[in-house]
Amino acid sequence: MSSPRSDSRLDVADLLDRPGASRRVDVELAVPDDLDLALAELPGHARLVGIVESVVGGLLVRGSLRAPLLLRCARCLAPVESDATSEVVELYADPGRATAEVEPGYVIHDALLDLGALLRDALVPAVPYRPLCRPDCRGLCATCGVDRNEASCACATTVVDPRWEALRGLRLSGEAE
């Protein structure tokens, strides 16, 4: 494994114009500064382990991407450490030789691949939608805010919507008092 990089570029000069050539990669990459995850932080570097293959249309990057995450529990707001993992397969093309439109961010420029778009596209959907500190998390009390995993409170557990209060005294025929 190489040392962490200060950016997300990968030198691929040895693979250009050599269809069939490939190289294994195991690199730690800086997470792009413009990656904004509202409920998560990426405290470290992302790690890409895989292979870069030279193909007729450009360079194919295949592998596994992993990055550490610092999240907040969706129920009690406790810190949750996790990893975002994603399998990636992306084609980088030389815009001067491409026969079709090249996807933005996936171009070969000066014999370098900028893996920033790949990191963004793979990491954002890998972040859990509702992270939990544990499966049976009881969350925070909606009335007083106490963490119900650590303490109990005397707050009512059922809150009746005041719009339905008028129906409280209604009894249907055959219903017990």
TANORVEN-V589750 format. One record per residue. N is the residue number from 1. RES is the residue in one letter. PSI is psi in radians with two decimals (NA if undefined). Layout:
n=N res=RES psi=PSI
n=N res=RES psi=PSI
//
This chain:
n=1 res=M psi=2.43
n=2 res=S psi=2.93
n=3 res=S psi=2.77
n=4 res=P psi=2.48
n=5 res=R psi=2.64
n=6 res=S psi=-0.17
n=7 res=D psi=-2.96
n=8 res=S psi=0.52
n=9 res=R psi=2.55
n=10 res=L psi=2.19
n=11 res=D psi=2.20
n=12 res=V psi=0.42
n=13 res=A psi=-0.59
n=14 res=D psi=-0.20
n=15 res=L psi=-0.23
n=16 res=L psi=2.44
n=17 res=D psi=0.55
n=18 res=R psi=1.13
n=19 res=P psi=2.34
n=20 res=G psi=-0.39
n=21 res=A psi=2.58
n=22 res=S psi=2.87
n=23 res=R psi=2.38
n=24 res=R psi=2.53
n=25 res=V psi=2.46
n=26 res=D psi=1.57
n=27 res=V psi=2.58
n=28 res=E psi=2.30
n=29 res=L psi=2.53
n=30 res=A psi=2.42
n=31 res=V psi=2.32
n=32 res=P psi=2.45
n=33 res=D psi=-0.53
n=34 res=D psi=0.15
n=35 res=L psi=1.94
n=36 res=D psi=1.90
n=37 res=L psi=2.00
n=38 res=A psi=-0.66
n=39 res=L psi=0.21
n=40 res=A psi=2.67
n=41 res=E psi=2.58
n=42 res=L psi=1.63
n=43 res=P psi=-0.19
n=44 res=G psi=-2.76
n=45 res=H psi=2.69
n=46 res=A psi=2.62
n=47 res=R psi=2.20
n=48 res=L psi=2.13
n=49 res=V psi=2.12
n=50 res=G psi=-2.50
n=51 res=I psi=2.52
n=52 res=V psi=2.15
n=53 res=E psi=2.40
n=54 res=S psi=2.15
n=55 res=V psi=2.98
n=56 res=V psi=-0.64
n=57 res=G psi=-0.07
n=58 res=G psi=-2.33
n=59 res=L psi=2.25
n=60 res=L psi=2.17
n=61 res=V psi=2.10
n=62 res=R psi=2.43
n=63 res=G psi=-2.86
n=64 res=S psi=2.33
n=65 res=L psi=2.34
n=66 res=R psi=2.42
n=67 res=A psi=2.46
n=68 res=P psi=2.53
n=69 res=L psi=2.53
n=70 res=L psi=1.97
n=71 res=L psi=3.10
n=72 res=R psi=2.39
n=73 res=C psi=2.36
n=74 res=A psi=-0.29
n=75 res=R psi=-0.71
n=76 res=C psi=-0.05
n=77 res=L psi=0.25
n=78 res=A psi=2.59
n=79 res=P psi=2.47
n=80 res=V psi=2.14
n=81 res=E psi=2.39
n=82 res=S psi=3.11
n=83 res=D psi=2.43
n=84 res=A psi=2.20
n=85 res=T psi=2.54
n=86 res=S psi=2.45
n=87 res=E psi=2.33
n=88 res=V psi=2.51
n=89 res=V psi=1.91
n=90 res=E psi=2.48
n=91 res=L psi=2.16
n=92 res=Y psi=2.30
n=93 res=A psi=2.69
n=94 res=D psi=1.99
n=95 res=P psi=-0.44
n=96 res=G psi=-0.38
n=97 res=R psi=-0.08
n=98 res=A psi=2.42
n=99 res=T psi=-0.31
n=100 res=A psi=3.03
n=101 res=E psi=2.33
n=102 res=V psi=2.31
n=103 res=E psi=2.30
n=104 res=P psi=2.37
n=105 res=G psi=-0.24
n=106 res=Y psi=0.97
n=107 res=V psi=2.69
n=108 res=I psi=2.14
n=109 res=H psi=2.07
n=110 res=D psi=0.77
n=111 res=A psi=0.49
n=112 res=L psi=2.51
n=113 res=L psi=2.19
n=114 res=D psi=1.91
n=115 res=L psi=0.15
n=116 res=G psi=-0.82
n=117 res=A psi=-0.69
n=118 res=L psi=-0.78
n=119 res=L psi=-0.83
n=120 res=R psi=-0.87
n=121 res=D psi=-0.51
n=122 res=A psi=-0.63
n=123 res=L psi=-0.68
n=124 res=V psi=-0.87
n=125 res=P psi=-0.23
n=126 res=A psi=-0.17
n=127 res=V psi=2.24
n=128 res=P psi=2.44
n=129 res=Y psi=-0.77
n=130 res=R psi=1.42
n=131 res=P psi=2.51
n=132 res=L psi=2.51
n=133 res=C psi=-0.52
n=134 res=R psi=2.71
n=135 res=P psi=-0.54
n=136 res=D psi=0.44
n=137 res=C psi=2.27
n=138 res=R psi=-0.20
n=139 res=G psi=-2.91
n=140 res=L psi=2.57
n=141 res=C psi=2.28
n=142 res=A psi=-0.33
n=143 res=T psi=-0.94
n=144 res=C psi=-0.24
n=145 res=G psi=0.06
n=146 res=V psi=2.51
n=147 res=D psi=1.93
n=148 res=R psi=-0.08
n=149 res=N psi=-0.42
n=150 res=E psi=-0.46
n=151 res=A psi=2.86
n=152 res=S psi=2.82
n=153 res=C psi=2.89
n=154 res=A psi=0.24
n=155 res=C psi=2.61
n=156 res=A psi=2.42
n=157 res=T psi=-0.38
n=158 res=T psi=2.25
n=159 res=V psi=2.17
n=160 res=V psi=2.28
n=161 res=D psi=2.19
n=162 res=P psi=-0.36
n=163 res=R psi=-0.36
n=164 res=W psi=-0.05
n=165 res=E psi=-0.62
n=166 res=A psi=-0.41
n=167 res=L psi=-0.04
n=168 res=R psi=-0.67
n=169 res=G psi=-0.09
n=170 res=L psi=2.26
n=171 res=R psi=2.32
n=172 res=L psi=2.73
n=173 res=S psi=2.38
n=174 res=G psi=-0.02
n=175 res=E psi=2.39
n=176 res=A psi=2.57
n=177 res=E psi=NA
//
